Amino acid sequence: MTFDPYRTPPADGRPGVPPVRRGPDGSLITIGLLSVLALLSELGILAYDISQQGPGYLPTALGLSFDHYVQEAPVGFFGYDSALSVALIVLAVAAFSGRRWVRPAAVVLFAVDGYSAGAFLIYELTNEFTAERFAQPTSSLLLNLTRVLTVVLALAVAVVVLATRSRGSAAGAAGPRQNPYSGYPQPAPFPAQPGGPGQQFGSAPAYAPAQSFTAPPPYTPAPPFPPAQPYTPAPPAAPAGPPEDRHPG
C-alpha cells in the first residue's frame, strides 16, 4: 500500500488504519435500561386497557378514537403513549449501540414525560374526589404508581447524564487529549551516560560554554574594474607588389 500525502486522513488521525468503533459506556447502558423499564411500564398500561375493552381498544391506543375509553381507570394508553413507546424503543437501541446523541435526547424525552406525570400526580393528590380513589381499587394504585415511576426515571436520567458530563469535564481539565499517533512505534530514547566524579549516574553533563573564535576581518570590496576602452579597428595592410624576380635574365 502506497502512502498518499494529499489524501485526507481518517477521523482518528491515523492514515491507513480504519477507525475502531468503541462500545457503549456505563452511562449509555444505564440510559438504555431505564428506557426499557419505561417502555415496559407503558406496555403494562396498554395490556390493562386491552384486558378491559378487548382488541377494540387499539384505535383508542393509537389516538384515532375514544370509543373504548376505560372510564374507571385513572391512567390510560392513548396516542401520546404510542409515540412515546416508539421513541423509547429508538432511544434504547441507540443507547446500546453507543450513540453520542442519546444523552441529550434522553434528558429531553424523560423530562417532558416526567413533567406531565408529575402534574398528573399533583392533581390526583390535591383533588378530593380523586385523592380518595388514588389507592382504591388495587388496579388504580398500580396505574398511579406508573406515573410515580415516570417521575423517578426522569430524575435518574438527569443524574446519570449530569454525572457523565462532570466526569468528562474533569478529565478534560486534568490534561490534554491523547495523541492520536501514540500507537505508532516511537524512537528509543538516548541511553543515559554515566556521570563523572561528584555527578550522579545518568545525569546530564555540566554545561560548557561554546569555544569563542576570533572575529574575521571586515570585508573589503575589491576595486572596480577599469572602464572598457572603445574598440579601434586595425589599419588596413598595404597591398602587396609584384613578386621579386630573383633570376635576372
C-alpha positions as CSV (number, residue, x, y, z in Angstrom):
1,M,0.0,0.0,0.0
2,T,1.4,3.4,-1.0
3,F,1.2,6.5,1.1
4,D,-0.7,9.4,-0.5
5,P,0.3,12.7,1.3
6,Y,-2.6,14.5,-0.3
7,R,-5.3,12.1,1.0
8,T,-7.5,13.3,3.8
9,P,-6.6,11.3,7.0
10,P,-9.4,9.4,8.8
11,A,-11.2,10.8,11.8
12,D,-8.8,9.1,14.3
13,G,-5.8,10.8,12.7
14,R,-4.0,7.5,11.8
15,P,-3.6,7.2,8.0
16,G,-4.2,3.8,6.5
17,V,-5.9,2.4,9.7
18,P,-9.7,2.2,9.9
19,P,-11.2,3.8,13.0
20,V,-12.2,1.5,15.8
21,R,-15.7,1.9,16.9
22,R,-16.0,1.9,20.7
23,G,-18.8,0.2,22.5
24,P,-21.3,2.0,24.8
25,D,-20.0,3.1,28.2
26,G,-21.8,2.6,31.5
27,S,-23.9,5.7,31.3
28,L,-25.3,4.8,27.9
29,I,-26.1,1.3,29.1
30,T,-27.9,2.7,32.1
31,I,-30.0,5.0,29.9
32,G,-30.8,2.0,27.7
33,L,-32.0,0.0,30.7
34,L,-34.1,2.9,32.0
35,S,-35.7,3.3,28.6
36,V,-36.6,-0.4,28.6
37,L,-38.1,0.0,32.0
38,A,-40.2,3.0,31.0
39,L,-41.3,1.0,27.9
40,L,-42.4,-1.9,30.0
41,S,-44.4,0.4,32.2
42,E,-46.2,1.8,29.1
43,L,-46.9,-1.6,27.7
44,G,-48.3,-2.6,31.1
45,I,-50.9,0.2,30.9
46,L,-51.8,-0.9,27.3
47,A,-52.2,-4.5,28.5
48,Y,-54.6,-3.5,31.2
49,D,-56.7,-1.4,28.8
50,I,-56.9,-4.2,26.3
51,S,-57.9,-6.7,29.1
52,Q,-60.8,-4.4,29.9
53,Q,-62.0,-3.4,26.4
54,G,-60.6,-6.1,24.2
55,P,-58.7,-5.6,20.9
56,G,-61.2,-2.9,20.0
57,Y,-59.1,-0.6,22.3
58,L,-56.3,-0.4,19.7
59,P,-57.8,2.6,17.8
60,T,-58.0,4.4,21.1
61,A,-54.4,3.5,21.9
62,L,-53.3,4.9,18.5
63,G,-55.3,8.2,19.1
64,L,-57.8,7.5,16.3
65,S,-60.9,7.4,18.5
66,F,-62.1,7.4,22.1
67,D,-65.0,4.9,21.8
68,H,-63.4,2.3,24.1
69,Y,-62.1,4.6,26.8
70,V,-61.8,2.8,30.2
71,Q,-63.6,5.3,32.4
72,E,-62.8,3.9,35.8
73,A,-59.1,3.8,35.1
74,P,-57.1,6.9,36.3
75,V,-54.4,6.3,33.7
76,G,-54.9,5.2,30.1
77,F,-52.8,4.4,27.0
78,F,-53.5,6.9,24.2
79,G,-51.9,8.4,21.1
80,Y,-49.2,10.2,23.2
81,D,-48.2,6.9,24.8
82,S,-47.9,5.2,21.4
83,A,-45.5,7.9,20.2
84,L,-43.6,7.7,23.5
85,S,-43.2,4.0,23.2
86,V,-41.7,4.3,19.7
87,A,-39.3,7.0,21.0
88,L,-38.3,4.7,23.9
89,I,-37.5,1.8,21.5
90,V,-35.4,4.0,19.3
91,L,-33.6,5.5,22.4
92,A,-32.9,2.1,23.9
93,V,-31.5,0.7,20.6
94,A,-29.3,3.8,20.1
95,A,-28.1,3.7,23.7
96,F,-27.0,0.1,23.4
97,S,-25.3,0.9,20.1
98,G,-23.2,3.7,21.7
99,R,-24.7,6.7,20.0
100,R,-23.4,10.0,21.4
101,W,-26.7,11.9,20.9
102,V,-28.6,9.6,23.3
103,R,-27.7,11.6,26.4
104,P,-29.3,15.0,25.4
105,A,-32.2,13.1,23.7
106,A,-32.9,11.1,26.8
107,V,-32.9,14.2,29.0
108,V,-35.5,15.9,26.8
109,L,-37.7,12.9,26.4
110,F,-37.8,11.9,30.1
111,A,-38.1,15.5,31.2
112,V,-41.2,16.0,29.2
113,D,-42.8,12.7,30.2
114,G,-41.8,13.3,33.9
115,Y,-43.3,16.8,33.9
116,S,-46.6,15.5,32.6
117,A,-46.6,12.6,35.1
118,G,-45.7,15.0,38.0
119,A,-48.5,17.4,37.1
120,F,-51.0,14.5,36.9
121,L,-49.9,13.2,40.4
122,I,-50.3,16.7,41.9
123,Y,-53.8,16.9,40.5
124,E,-54.7,13.4,41.7
125,L,-53.5,14.0,45.3
126,T,-54.9,17.6,45.7
127,N,-58.4,16.8,44.3
128,E,-60.8,15.5,46.9
129,F,-62.6,13.2,44.6
130,T,-59.5,11.6,43.0
131,A,-57.4,11.5,46.2
132,E,-59.8,9.1,47.8
133,R,-59.6,6.8,44.8
134,F,-55.8,7.0,44.4
135,A,-55.2,3.6,46.0
136,Q,-58.6,2.0,45.6
137,P,-59.0,-0.4,43.9
138,T,-55.7,-2.1,43.5
139,S,-55.7,-1.6,39.8
140,S,-55.9,2.2,40.3
141,L,-53.0,2.1,42.7
142,L,-50.8,0.2,40.2
143,L,-51.8,2.6,37.4
144,N,-50.9,5.6,39.5
145,L,-47.6,4.0,40.5
146,T,-46.6,4.0,36.8
147,R,-46.8,7.9,37.0
148,V,-44.6,7.8,40.1
149,L,-42.1,5.6,38.2
150,T,-42.1,8.0,35.3
151,V,-41.0,10.9,37.6
152,V,-38.3,8.7,39.3
153,L,-36.9,7.7,35.9
154,A,-36.8,11.3,34.7
155,L,-34.7,12.2,37.8
156,A,-32.5,9.1,37.3
157,V,-31.7,10.0,33.7
158,A,-30.9,13.6,34.6
159,V,-28.5,12.4,37.4
160,V,-26.7,9.9,35.0
161,V,-26.2,12.5,32.3
162,L,-25.0,15.1,34.8
163,A,-22.5,12.7,36.4
164,T,-21.2,11.7,32.9
165,R,-20.8,15.4,32.0
166,S,-19.0,16.1,35.2
167,R,-16.5,13.3,34.7
168,G,-15.9,14.4,31.1
169,S,-15.2,18.0,32.2
170,A,-12.8,16.8,35.0
171,A,-10.9,14.6,32.5
172,G,-10.6,17.4,30.0
173,A,-9.2,19.8,32.7
174,A,-6.8,17.2,34.0
175,G,-4.7,17.1,30.9
176,P,-4.7,17.3,27.1
177,R,-6.2,14.6,25.0
178,Q,-4.2,11.5,24.0
179,N,-2.0,11.9,20.9
180,P,-3.7,10.0,18.0
181,Y,-0.2,9.0,16.8
182,S,0.8,7.4,20.2
183,G,0.0,4.0,18.7
184,Y,2.9,4.3,16.2
185,P,6.3,3.0,17.2
186,Q,8.3,5.8,18.8
187,P,12.1,6.1,18.6
188,A,14.0,4.8,21.6
189,P,15.4,7.5,23.9
190,F,19.1,8.1,24.1
191,P,20.8,6.0,26.8
192,A,21.9,7.9,29.8
193,Q,25.7,8.4,30.1
194,P,27.4,7.7,33.5
195,G,28.4,10.8,35.3
196,G,31.9,11.8,36.4
197,P,33.2,12.4,40.0
198,G,30.6,14.2,42.1
199,Q,27.9,13.7,39.4
200,Q,25.0,11.3,39.7
201,F,24.8,8.4,37.4
202,G,22.8,9.1,34.2
203,S,22.6,12.9,34.8
204,A,23.3,15.4,32.1
205,P,26.9,16.6,31.9
206,A,27.8,20.1,33.1
207,Y,27.2,22.9,30.7
208,A,30.4,24.1,28.9
209,P,30.3,27.4,27.0
210,A,31.0,27.2,23.3
211,Q,34.5,27.9,22.2
212,S,35.0,31.5,21.1
213,F,36.6,32.3,17.8
214,T,38.3,35.5,16.6
215,A,36.1,37.6,14.5
216,P,37.1,37.7,10.8
217,P,38.5,40.9,9.3
218,P,35.9,43.3,7.9
219,Y,35.0,42.7,4.4
220,T,36.7,45.0,1.9
221,P,35.2,45.1,-1.5
222,A,37.5,44.6,-4.5
223,P,38.5,47.7,-6.6
224,P,36.2,48.2,-9.5
225,F,37.3,47.1,-13.0
226,P,38.7,49.8,-15.3
227,P,36.2,51.1,-17.8
228,A,36.2,49.3,-21.1
229,Q,38.2,51.1,-23.9
230,P,36.5,51.8,-27.2
231,Y,37.3,49.4,-29.9
232,T,39.7,50.7,-32.5
233,P,40.0,48.7,-35.7
234,A,43.4,47.9,-37.0
235,P,44.7,49.9,-40.1
236,P,44.4,48.0,-43.4
237,A,47.5,46.3,-44.6
238,A,49.5,47.7,-47.7
239,P,48.8,46.0,-51.0
240,A,51.4,43.6,-51.9
241,G,53.6,44.4,-55.0
242,P,54.6,42.1,-57.8
243,P,56.8,39.3,-56.9
244,E,60.5,39.9,-57.0
245,D,62.4,38.4,-59.9
246,R,65.3,36.5,-58.4
247,H,66.6,35.2,-61.7
248,P,67.9,38.2,-63.8
249,G,68.0,37.5,-67.5
